[in-house]
Amino acid sequence: MRYGVLRTAVGPRFARFEGDTAHKLDAAPWLGGKETGVNLPIDEAALMCPVAPTKIVCIGRNYAAHAKELGNEVPSEPLLFLKPPSALLDPGGTVRLPPESSRVEHEAELAVVIGTRAKNVTKEDALAHVFGYACACDVTARDLQRKDVQFTRAKGFDTFCPVGPWIETELDPSAQRIVCRVGGQTRQDGVTSRMIFDVPTVVSYVSHMMTLEPGDVILTGTPEGVGPLVAHDSLEVDIDGIGVLKLHVES
């Protein structure tokens, strides 16, 4: 099933998407939201960010070829960092290039949305705590990442975490194709089976450090092919089984 958020006259509303129809819910679906009986046509222009996390946990260098292209070693255990929820961006939104950086890059990723509280869960039980999956882009100020060493500033600007266009609950995260297009040209083309640490491993690992709450998001890493974004670029993250997250880039 697909779940998302629509912009309505009375504010954002969670909904279950079926065909061209959105069935409105009375709460977030991972909190047990029920259908209200009110149905609306799906308008892509009205789609909003489908997640409302307390935290966004990211996995760095989770594809060997990506680690290599940046001149980094493959980590022996998941490399964690955080992006602030203020970095979230709606589908169809505009990634803003900050004046502090001269090199902003795209990183297309599979996003995992947590469904039930996860604390010290095993790898075998991890997927039972996952609500669904979405497309995401871990937008990164690469020059600031290298300058600062730690990732907070480079990863944390407003608009640097687009997620969407919706959440897909029926997806096998182990072998999905991830494609990133900039200006219509393919920049990244990978598959989740090449992750160093798969989704169950990542969810379990994170849960042993911090409690994952319903609605929290994990970005699972990016395949090789990251590259620069410039003003007026179009940006798309396309993941099999989910859909296409479409964005714009401006200064």
WOKA-V988414 format. One record per pair of residues at least 4 apart in sequence whose C-alpha atoms are under 8 Angstrom apart, sorted by the first residue. I is the first residue (numbers start at 1). J is the second residue. Records with the same first field share a line. If there is no record, write none. Layout:
I->J + J
This chain:
1->16 + 17 + 18 + 168 + 169 + 170
2->16 + 17 + 18 + 166 + 167 + 168 + 169
3->14 + 15 + 16 + 17 + 29 + 50 + 166 + 167 + 168
4->14 + 15 + 16 + 17 + 47 + 48 + 49 + 50 + 51 + 164 + 165 + 166 + 167
5->12 + 13 + 14 + 15 + 47 + 48 + 49 + 50 + 166
6->12 + 13 + 14 + 15 + 42 + 46 + 47 + 48
7->11 + 12 + 13 + 46 + 47 + 48
8->12 + 13 + 46
12->48
13->24 + 25 + 26
14->24 + 25 + 26 + 27 + 28 + 29 + 50
15->22 + 23 + 24 + 25 + 35
16->22 + 23 + 24 + 25 + 35
17->21 + 22 + 23 + 42
18->22 + 23
20->41 + 42
21->39 + 40 + 41 + 42
22->39 + 40 + 41 + 42
23->35 + 36 + 37 + 38 + 39 + 40
24->35 + 36 + 37 + 38 + 39 + 40
25->29 + 33 + 34 + 35 + 36
26->33 + 34 + 35 + 36
27->31 + 32 + 33 + 34
28->32 + 33
29->33 + 34
30->114 + 115 + 116 + 131 + 214 + 215
31->115 + 214
42->46
43->47
45->92
47->90 + 91 + 92 + 165
48->90 + 91 + 164 + 165
49->88 + 89 + 90 + 91 + 162 + 163 + 164 + 165 + 166
50->90 + 163 + 164 + 165 + 166 + 167
51->113 + 163 + 215 + 216 + 217
52->85 + 215 + 216
53->85 + 213 + 214 + 215 + 216 + 217
54->85 + 213 + 215 + 216
55->82 + 83 + 84 + 85 + 216 + 217
56->82 + 83 + 84 + 85 + 216 + 217 + 218 + 219
57->80 + 81 + 82 + 83 + 217 + 218 + 219
58->80 + 81 + 82 + 83 + 218 + 219 + 220 + 221
59->78 + 79 + 80 + 81 + 202 + 218 + 219 + 220 + 221
60->78 + 79 + 80 + 81 + 220 + 221 + 222
61->66 + 67 + 74 + 75 + 79 + 221 + 222
62->66 + 67 + 74 + 75 + 78 + 79 + 195 + 196 + 197 + 220 + 221 + 222 + 223
63->67 + 194 + 195 + 196 + 221 + 222 + 223 + 224
64->68 + 74 + 194 + 195 + 196
65->69 + 223 + 224
66->70 + 222 + 223 + 224 + 225 + 226
67->71 + 72 + 73 + 74 + 224
68->72 + 73 + 74
69->224 + 225
75->79
77->197
78->197 + 202 + 205
81->151 + 152
82->152
83->87 + 152 + 155 + 156 + 161
84->88 + 156
86->158 + 159
87->156 + 157 + 158 + 159 + 160 + 161 + 162
88->158 + 159 + 160 + 161 + 162 + 163
89->93 + 94 + 95 + 158 + 159 + 160 + 161 + 162 + 163
90->162 + 163 + 164 + 165
91->162 + 163 + 164 + 165 + 245 + 246 + 247
92->245 + 246 + 247 + 248
93->162 + 246 + 247 + 248
94->159 + 247 + 248 + 249 + 250
95->159 + 160 + 247 + 248 + 249 + 250
96->158 + 159 + 160 + 249 + 250 + 251
97->101 + 104 + 230 + 231 + 249 + 250 + 251
98->157 + 251
99->251
101->141 + 143 + 144
102->141 + 143
103->141 + 142 + 143 + 228 + 229
104->139 + 140 + 141 + 142 + 143 + 228 + 229 + 230
105->139 + 140 + 141 + 142 + 226 + 227 + 228 + 229
106->137 + 138 + 139 + 140 + 226 + 227 + 228 + 229
107->137 + 138 + 139 + 140 + 180 + 221 + 222 + 223 + 226
108->135 + 136 + 137 + 138 + 178 + 179 + 180 + 188 + 221 + 222 + 223 + 237
109->135 + 136 + 137 + 138 + 178 + 219 + 220 + 221 + 222 + 223 + 237
110->133 + 134 + 135 + 136 + 178 + 219 + 220 + 221 + 222 + 239
111->133 + 134 + 135 + 136 + 163 + 217 + 218 + 219 + 220
112->130 + 131 + 132 + 133 + 134 + 199 + 217 + 218 + 219 + 220
113->130 + 131 + 132 + 133 + 134 + 167 + 214 + 215 + 216 + 217 + 218
114->129 + 130 + 131 + 132 + 212 + 213 + 214 + 215 + 216 + 217
115->129 + 130 + 131 + 132 + 213 + 214 + 215
116->129 + 130 + 131 + 213 + 214
117->129 + 211 + 212 + 213 + 214
118->126 + 129 + 207 + 211 + 212 + 213
119->207 + 208 + 210 + 211 + 212
120->204 + 205 + 207 + 208 + 209 + 211
121->125 + 126 + 203 + 204 + 207 + 208
122->126 + 204
123->127 + 200 + 201 + 203 + 204
124->200
125->129 + 200
126->130 + 200 + 201 + 203 + 204
127->199 + 200 + 203
131->169
132->167 + 168 + 169 + 170 + 171
133->167 + 168 + 169 + 171 + 173 + 242
134->163 + 164 + 165 + 166 + 167 + 168 + 242
135->163 + 164 + 165 + 166 + 237 + 238 + 239 + 242 + 243 + 244 + 245
136->161 + 162 + 163 + 164 + 219 + 237 + 245
137->160 + 161 + 162 + 163 + 237
138->155 + 160 + 161 + 162 + 219
139->155 + 160 + 161
140->145 + 154 + 155 + 160
141->145 + 154 + 155
142->146 + 154
143->147 + 154
144->148 + 153 + 154
145->149 + 150 + 151 + 153 + 154 + 155
148->153
151->155
152->156
153->157
155->160
156->160
163->245
164->244 + 245
165->243 + 244 + 245 + 246
166->242
167->242
168->241 + 242
171->241 + 242
172->176
173->192 + 199
174->192 + 193 + 198 + 199
175->191 + 192 + 193
176->191 + 192 + 193 + 239 + 240 + 241
177->189 + 190 + 191 + 192 + 239 + 240
178->188 + 189 + 190 + 191 + 192 + 223 + 237 + 238 + 239 + 240
179->186 + 187 + 188 + 189 + 190 + 236 + 237 + 238 + 239
180->186 + 187 + 188 + 189 + 235 + 236 + 237 + 238
181->185 + 186 + 187 + 188 + 234 + 235 + 236 + 237
182->186 + 187 + 229 + 233 + 234 + 235 + 236
183->233 + 234 + 235
184->234 + 235
187->225 + 226 + 227
188->223 + 224 + 225 + 226
189->223 + 224 + 225
190->194 + 223 + 224
191->195 + 223
192->198
193->198
195->221
197->201 + 202
198->202
199->203 + 220
200->204
201->205
202->206 + 220
203->207 + 218
204->208
205->209
206->210 + 211 + 212
207->211 + 212
212->216
229->233 + 249
230->249 + 250 + 251
231->249 + 250 + 251
232->248 + 249 + 250
233->248 + 249 + 250
234->246 + 247 + 248 + 249
235->246 + 247 + 248 + 249
236->244 + 245 + 246 + 247
237->244 + 245 + 246
238->242 + 243 + 244 + 245
239->243 + 244
